[in-house]
Amino acid sequence: MLNANRTIILATIAGAAVVCITAALHAEPEPTVTPKADPAPTAEPAPESVLGGPRIPVREVRPTLVSLDSQGKLVPLDERPEIVAVGMIGLNGEAKKAADKVLSEHGAVVSKALNEHQAIFLQIQSARQSGDQRLAMQLTRELRQKAPQLWEPPLLDQIAKAIPVEKAVQLRSIVNEYLVELANEVGPGGERRRAPARAPAAPGPAGGSPMTGGDGDSMMSGPSEGSPAPAASPLDDPQTLRRIENNLVVREMARSLKSLVEMRREQTDRLLAGLGLTPEQDAQIRKLIHDTGAQSKDARPSQADHRALIEQIKKLLTVEQQQQLAKNMQNR
């Protein structure tokens, strides 16, 4: 009897276990809850270093020709501002070719004018160096009448017409900023002055003089109604503008003459190379060459003057030196 009861109990327990397991296998799983991640902490801005000082905002650097020395004076350019500014506006492709063509043709005009009017140019230089401004201005007006192509049309207009409008706007802005500073360097009476420069307005596609648009209207037109009147620009004054352009032309011709002198010096060195000249011979020959160039009406001596010079040089040479001179002339 006891055994029979124990069997019944074990069977009941086993049956209950089977029922529980079966129910567990067929039961729906409980939904899994994914815990939400805590938001990433916001990075605290780094405190400014006490030693580093406050942060300084970075300003956009724009191209400019204006540079002042330690005394606040404008550092003059070695070239015309238009020539330097062309390299600062990012021209490429056909636009660069067009600008280079204008500059090349302008250089040829300057060289030709110097060749034809070297005498009057040297007189201008002499008057300027001696401080005779009245004579210098008179001679400059004479040169302007004989070689108007040095002034008209203005080089800035020529370049502006050859390049895209947006590049022309940038070119004029850069050049006019420099011209304003140049005009402010010295006042009419020689006093130091520096009026605030004003960014010039952009010209029309047809170009115009430094402060005018394509139709010739002043770029310095009056302010709109209700706005304060802008400061006057020295470029509004035709006399100031003419004085600046005259100075640019004279300085340009001086650079052209300097290049010509350097070229002649190199040619003379090649001509006299290997002759074994004594110091006396070298000094005499170089003086002959200098005098011939100075006496010539043009920047380049004529063929007749050149032949006469060679004959004079030969008289100062030995037979061997004359033979070497002939070889040098053939190899030129």
C-alpha positions as CSV (number, residue, x, y, z in Angstrom):
1,M,0.0,0.0,0.0
2,L,2.8,2.3,0.9
3,N,4.6,1.6,-2.3
4,A,1.4,2.2,-4.3
5,N,1.0,5.6,-2.8
6,R,4.6,6.6,-3.4
7,T,4.1,5.6,-7.1
8,I,1.1,7.8,-7.4
9,I,2.9,10.8,-5.9
10,L,5.9,10.4,-8.2
11,A,3.6,10.1,-11.2
12,T,1.7,13.2,-10.2
13,I,4.9,15.2,-9.8
14,A,6.2,14.1,-13.1
15,G,3.0,15.0,-14.9
16,A,3.0,18.4,-13.3
17,A,6.6,18.9,-14.5
18,V,5.7,17.9,-18.1
19,V,2.7,20.4,-18.0
20,C,5.0,23.2,-16.8
21,I,7.7,22.5,-19.4
22,T,5.1,22.3,-22.2
23,A,3.5,25.6,-21.1
24,A,6.9,27.2,-21.0
25,L,7.8,26.1,-24.5
26,H,4.5,27.4,-25.9
27,A,4.4,30.6,-24.0
28,E,5.0,34.0,-25.7
29,P,8.4,35.5,-24.7
30,E,8.3,38.7,-22.7
31,P,9.3,41.8,-24.6
32,T,12.9,42.7,-24.2
33,V,13.4,46.3,-22.9
34,T,16.6,47.9,-24.1
35,P,17.8,50.5,-21.6
36,K,18.3,54.0,-23.1
37,A,21.8,55.2,-23.2
38,D,22.5,58.3,-21.3
39,P,23.2,61.3,-23.6
40,A,26.8,62.1,-24.1
41,P,28.0,64.9,-21.9
42,T,28.4,68.2,-23.7
43,A,32.0,69.2,-23.9
44,E,32.8,72.2,-21.8
45,P,34.5,75.0,-23.8
46,A,38.1,75.0,-23.0
47,P,38.9,78.0,-20.7
48,E,41.0,80.7,-22.2
49,S,44.5,80.5,-21.2
50,V,45.5,83.2,-18.9
51,L,48.9,83.5,-20.6
52,G,47.5,83.1,-24.1
53,G,45.3,86.2,-23.9
54,P,41.9,86.7,-25.6
55,R,41.1,85.0,-28.9
56,I,41.6,87.3,-31.9
57,P,39.2,86.7,-34.8
58,V,40.9,85.9,-38.1
59,R,40.3,88.6,-40.7
60,E,40.0,87.9,-44.4
61,V,43.2,89.0,-46.1
62,R,42.4,91.0,-49.3
63,P,45.0,91.8,-52.0
64,T,46.5,95.3,-51.6
65,L,49.4,97.3,-53.1
66,V,49.6,99.6,-50.1
67,S,52.5,99.0,-47.7
68,L,53.8,101.6,-45.2
69,D,57.3,101.8,-43.8
70,S,58.1,102.3,-40.1
71,Q,57.5,106.0,-40.5
72,G,54.1,105.5,-42.0
73,K,55.2,106.5,-45.5
74,L,54.0,104.7,-48.6
75,V,56.5,102.2,-50.0
76,P,56.6,102.9,-53.7
77,L,56.3,100.1,-56.2
78,D,59.1,99.1,-58.6
79,E,56.5,98.8,-61.4
80,R,53.3,100.5,-62.4
81,P,50.5,99.5,-60.0
82,E,48.4,98.1,-62.9
83,I,51.2,95.7,-63.8
84,V,51.6,94.5,-60.2
85,A,47.8,94.3,-59.6
86,V,47.3,92.0,-62.6
87,G,49.3,89.3,-60.8
88,M,47.1,89.6,-57.7
89,I,43.6,88.9,-59.1
90,G,44.0,85.3,-60.1
91,L,43.8,85.5,-63.9
92,N,44.2,82.3,-65.8
93,G,43.5,80.9,-69.2
94,E,42.4,83.3,-71.9
95,A,42.0,86.2,-69.5
96,K,45.7,85.9,-68.5
97,K,46.7,85.8,-72.1
98,A,44.7,88.9,-72.9
99,A,46.1,90.8,-70.0
100,D,49.7,89.7,-70.9
101,K,49.1,90.9,-74.4
102,V,48.0,94.3,-73.3
103,L,51.1,94.7,-71.0
104,S,53.5,93.5,-73.7
105,E,52.1,96.0,-76.2
106,H,52.3,98.7,-73.6
107,G,55.9,97.9,-72.9
108,A,56.6,98.2,-76.6
109,V,55.0,101.6,-76.7
110,V,57.2,102.8,-73.8
111,S,60.4,101.5,-75.4
112,K,59.4,103.2,-78.8
113,A,58.7,106.5,-77.1
114,L,61.9,106.4,-75.2
115,N,63.8,105.6,-78.4
116,E,62.2,108.6,-80.2
117,H,62.1,111.1,-77.3
118,Q,65.1,110.2,-75.2
119,A,66.5,113.8,-75.3
120,I,63.4,115.4,-73.8
121,F,63.0,112.6,-71.3
122,L,66.6,113.2,-70.0
123,Q,65.8,116.9,-69.7
124,I,62.7,116.0,-67.6
125,Q,64.9,113.9,-65.4
126,S,67.5,116.6,-65.0
127,A,64.8,119.2,-64.1
128,R,63.2,116.9,-61.5
129,Q,66.6,116.1,-59.9
130,S,67.5,119.8,-59.7
131,G,64.2,120.7,-58.1
132,D,63.0,122.8,-61.0
133,Q,59.4,121.6,-60.9
134,R,58.1,124.3,-63.2
135,L,60.5,123.3,-66.0
136,A,59.8,119.6,-65.4
137,M,56.1,120.2,-65.8
138,Q,56.6,122.2,-68.9
139,L,58.8,119.5,-70.5
140,T,56.3,116.8,-69.4
141,R,53.5,118.6,-71.2
142,E,55.7,118.7,-74.3
143,L,56.4,115.0,-74.1
144,R,52.7,114.4,-73.6
145,Q,52.0,116.2,-76.9
146,K,54.7,114.3,-78.8
147,A,53.9,110.9,-77.3
148,P,50.2,110.9,-76.3
149,Q,50.2,107.1,-76.6
150,L,52.0,106.9,-73.2
151,W,48.9,108.4,-71.6
152,E,45.9,107.5,-73.7
153,P,44.1,105.3,-73.5
154,P,44.9,104.7,-69.8
155,L,46.6,101.4,-69.1
156,L,44.1,100.5,-66.4
157,D,41.3,100.9,-68.9
158,Q,43.1,98.8,-71.5
159,I,43.5,95.9,-69.1
160,A,40.0,96.2,-67.7
161,K,38.5,95.9,-71.2
162,A,40.5,92.7,-71.9
163,I,39.5,90.7,-68.8
164,P,36.2,89.5,-67.2
165,V,34.1,92.2,-65.5
166,E,34.4,90.8,-62.0
167,K,38.2,90.7,-62.4
168,A,38.2,94.3,-63.8
169,V,36.2,95.4,-60.7
170,Q,38.8,93.8,-58.4
171,L,41.7,95.3,-60.5
172,R,40.3,98.8,-60.3
173,S,39.7,98.6,-56.6
174,I,43.3,97.5,-55.9
175,V,44.9,100.1,-58.2
176,N,42.7,103.0,-57.0
177,E,43.4,102.2,-53.4
178,Y,47.1,102.6,-54.1
179,L,46.6,105.8,-56.2
180,V,44.7,107.4,-53.3
181,E,47.5,106.6,-50.9
182,L,50.0,107.9,-53.5
183,A,48.1,111.2,-53.8
184,N,47.9,111.6,-50.1
185,E,51.7,111.3,-49.6
186,V,52.4,115.0,-50.3
187,G,50.0,117.9,-50.3
188,P,50.0,120.9,-52.8
189,G,52.4,122.8,-50.5
190,G,54.6,119.8,-49.8
191,E,53.0,119.2,-46.4
192,R,52.4,115.7,-45.1
193,R,48.8,114.6,-45.4
194,R,46.9,111.3,-45.3
195,A,43.2,111.5,-45.9
196,P,41.2,108.3,-45.3
197,A,41.2,106.2,-48.4
198,R,37.8,105.2,-49.8
199,A,37.2,102.1,-51.8
200,P,36.3,103.1,-55.4
201,A,33.2,101.9,-57.0
202,A,33.3,99.3,-59.7
203,P,33.4,100.4,-63.4
204,G,31.1,99.3,-66.1
205,P,32.2,96.6,-68.6
206,A,33.4,99.3,-71.0
207,G,36.0,100.5,-68.5
208,G,36.7,104.1,-67.9
209,S,39.4,106.3,-66.3
210,P,40.5,105.4,-62.7
211,M,37.5,107.0,-61.1
212,T,35.0,106.8,-63.9
213,G,32.7,104.2,-65.4
214,G,32.4,103.1,-69.0
215,D,30.3,106.1,-69.8
216,G,32.7,108.5,-68.3
217,D,30.5,109.5,-65.3
218,S,32.2,110.1,-62.0
219,M,32.5,107.0,-59.9
220,M,32.4,109.3,-56.9
221,S,28.7,110.3,-57.3
222,G,26.9,111.8,-54.3
223,P,25.4,109.6,-51.6
224,S,21.9,108.3,-51.6
225,E,19.2,110.3,-49.8
226,G,19.6,110.1,-46.0
227,S,23.1,108.7,-46.0
228,P,26.2,110.6,-44.8
229,A,28.4,112.2,-47.5
230,P,31.6,110.2,-48.0
231,A,35.0,111.8,-47.7
232,A,36.3,113.4,-50.8
233,S,38.9,111.4,-52.7
234,P,42.1,113.1,-54.1
235,L,41.4,111.2,-57.3
236,D,38.3,113.4,-57.8
237,D,40.7,116.3,-58.6
238,P,41.7,116.2,-62.3
239,Q,45.0,118.0,-61.6
240,T,45.9,115.5,-58.9
241,L,45.1,112.6,-61.2
242,R,47.1,114.1,-64.0
243,R,50.1,114.7,-61.7
244,I,50.0,111.0,-60.6
245,E,49.8,109.7,-64.1
246,N,52.7,112.0,-65.2
247,N,54.8,110.6,-62.4
248,L,53.9,107.0,-63.3
249,V,54.9,107.6,-66.9
250,V,58.2,109.3,-66.1
251,R,59.1,106.6,-63.6
252,E,58.2,103.9,-66.2
253,M,60.4,105.5,-68.8
254,A,63.2,105.7,-66.3
255,R,63.0,102.0,-65.6
256,S,63.0,101.3,-69.4
257,L,66.1,103.5,-69.8
258,K,67.8,101.6,-66.9
259,S,67.1,98.3,-68.5
260,L,68.5,99.6,-71.8
261,V,71.7,100.8,-70.1
262,E,72.1,97.4,-68.4
263,M,71.6,95.7,-71.7
264,R,74.2,97.9,-73.4
265,R,76.6,97.2,-70.6
266,E,76.2,93.4,-71.1
267,Q,76.7,93.9,-74.9
268,T,79.9,95.9,-74.2
269,D,81.2,93.2,-71.9
270,R,80.6,90.5,-74.6
271,L,82.2,92.8,-77.3
272,L,85.3,93.3,-75.2
273,A,85.6,89.7,-73.8
274,G,88.9,88.0,-74.4
275,L,90.7,91.1,-75.8
276,G,93.1,91.3,-72.9
277,L,92.7,95.0,-72.6
278,T,94.8,97.1,-70.3
279,P,93.0,99.2,-67.7
280,E,93.7,102.3,-69.9
281,Q,92.3,100.6,-73.0
282,D,89.2,99.4,-71.2
283,A,88.5,102.9,-69.8
284,Q,89.0,104.6,-73.2
285,I,86.8,102.2,-75.1
286,R,84.0,102.4,-72.6
287,K,84.1,106.2,-72.6
288,L,83.8,106.1,-76.4
289,I,80.8,103.8,-76.2
290,H,79.2,106.0,-73.5
291,D,79.8,109.2,-75.5
292,T,78.3,107.7,-78.6
293,G,75.2,106.8,-76.8
294,A,74.9,110.2,-75.1
295,Q,75.4,112.1,-78.4
296,S,72.8,110.0,-80.2
297,K,69.4,111.7,-80.6
298,D,67.7,108.4,-80.2
299,A,68.0,105.7,-77.5
300,R,69.7,103.4,-80.1
301,P,72.6,104.8,-82.2
302,S,72.2,104.5,-86.0
303,Q,74.1,102.0,-88.0
304,A,76.4,104.8,-89.2
305,D,77.2,105.8,-85.6
306,H,77.9,102.2,-84.8
307,R,80.3,101.7,-87.6
308,A,82.1,104.9,-86.7
309,L,82.4,103.7,-83.1
310,I,83.9,100.4,-84.1
311,E,86.6,102.2,-86.2
312,Q,87.5,104.3,-83.2
313,I,87.8,101.3,-81.0
314,K,90.1,99.5,-83.5
315,K,92.5,102.4,-83.4
316,L,93.1,101.7,-79.7
317,L,93.7,97.9,-80.2
318,T,96.7,95.8,-81.3
319,V,96.4,93.6,-84.3
320,E,95.7,90.5,-82.2
321,Q,93.1,92.4,-80.3
322,Q,91.4,93.6,-83.5
323,Q,91.2,90.0,-84.7
324,Q,89.5,88.9,-81.4
325,L,87.2,91.9,-81.7
326,A,86.1,90.7,-85.2
327,K,85.4,87.2,-83.8
328,N,83.3,88.7,-81.0
329,M,81.3,90.7,-83.4
330,Q,80.6,87.7,-85.5
331,N,79.4,85.7,-82.5
332,R,77.0,88.4,-81.3
